[in-house]
Amino acid sequence: MKASGRAYQKAGAWWFKSTEFGDEKDRVIVRENGAQTYFASDLAYVLNKLERGFEHLLYIWGADHHGYIARLRRD
């Protein structure tokens, strides 16, 4: 993500440019203390699936995860 320009560092944390994909704000993927967020794990999981040749991913989320759709969507 760094090489593609979709991640940047700000205030010691690494951020994903999710606004480029319709999210209302960019999201932290690695906190300033070095701890990864749940979102970082989600991104790694999706990347792993795509690298293994999966063409479709099906996620079932509760209403409290509505913001994840824009963040993880790949058109």
Beta strands, then each sheet from edge to edge (+ up, - down):
strand 1: 7-10
strand 2: 13-16
strand 3: 27-30
sheet 1: 1+ 2- 3+
end
